Amino acid sequence: MTTDARKERPSRMELGRALRSAGFLSPDWAPAFQAVPRSAFLPDVMWPFDMSTGRSVAVSKADNPGAWQGCADSDAPIVTQWDDGEHSGAEPGEVSTSSASMPSVVFSMLRDLDVQPKKQVLEIGTGTGWNAALLAHRLGVENVVTVEVDEAVASAARTALERFGSPVRVVHGDGFEGYPEAAPYDRIIATCGLRAIPFAWVRQSRPQGVIVAPWGTHFSNGDAVVRLVVADDGQSASGAFTGPVEFMKLRAQRRPPVLHSEYVAGSVADGDESSTTVTEEEFVGSRFSPHRFALGVCVRDCGSVVADKDDGTRPVWLYGLTDRSWACVQFRDGATARVWQSGPRRLWDEAEAAYRWWEDQDRPGFGRFGLTVDGDGERVWLDSPANPVPARVTP
């Protein structure tokens, strides 16, 4: 890459200042930010995601290079692939399946990873290759391995890394299995959302190794970053969550599709009706409210859909993922919310009990929750591994 291509534009300088000021970009990662621009790893046509509108619009480097560069240098996620590569054209596809993450998220997770010189790092989810290039700048290309499940994405990232002068080993494979050929690792970082941390990652880590990954439940699309430390005997890993994020999910762990018609054949009124004193503001909250994370932990095997508000009314649906139980709570401005539910599980009763449990624990934020992973599975805990969070709260 030429010296000119490495020069910062003013907008990237402003981004760096903003990331440092907010605490996302730590001093030890500042040289990598300066030397490795995200723009070097982005395709000529990309779809920046507008967090306020929830929409992505195509930006072409050929048609509008200024806008393209401005998006590349912004703190916004950028979709780089739709529909597992089956999509074509400038219009967004149905499902975003590969992206370049927000720089603030990238550097906060790298900060959590706490890399040290000469340490071996495995990355799960190569994406554009930018994260691998940042690691390689800090540690050397020989100390970084990255795994990507999508062959086309892996190939594009490999090309971008070689073009940039950071020929990191890019492996086309399923990151769920890790990459035992180069194990053991001092650090493992995942750039995709997990619904279960594979124990293979623990087995492939050195004692006191660190695993940083976005983790969540099928209750919603939200995740929270967990920082696990591998035990001295290598048989478990445990640690606290550091904050909320939202990532595209590991392909092997995507939520199965939920078809409303398979749950509710007729009218919602066919369910058992009741009411609740829980308000819309309390239950729905904001995009990254910690109680939504808690609800997902305490109401397992359940998916939720929050509908748009229309004429003062907002329905929220809950769907069982192991049976055909369902529930609907209808929030209406100025009125007590009505509830309908049906099936073997009383999903609304479980959800309300979980919300009350969260309240009873003094409304814990993400930092009070933690996760332990071992050969028997994984357990979410509150404040201490000795205090597991119930997988289902009895109404």
BELTAHU-V178479 format. One record per run of one state. SS is the DSSP state (~ for helix, > for strand, _ for the rest). FROM is the first residue (numbers start at 1). TO is the last residue. Records with the same first field share a line. If there is no record, write none. Layout:
BEGIN
SS: FROM-TO  FROM-TO
END
This chain:
BEGIN
_: 1-2  7-9  23-26  36-37  42-44  51-54  61-64  73-77  86-95  101-102  114-120  125-129  140-140  149-150  165-168  173-174  178-179  183-184  195-198  204-204  216-222  231-235  246-248  250-250  254-259  263-267  271-271  277-279  285-289  300-301  307-309  311-312  321-325  333-336  343-346  361-365  375-376  383-387  389-391  393-395
~: 3-6  10-22  27-35  38-41  65-72  83-85  103-113  130-139  141-143  151-164  175-177  180-182  199-203  251-253  260-262  268-270  280-284  290-298  347-360  366-368
>: 45-50  55-60  78-82  96-100  121-124  144-148  169-172  185-194  205-215  223-230  236-245  249-249  272-276  299-299  302-306  310-310  313-320  326-332  337-342  369-374  377-382  388-388  392-392
END
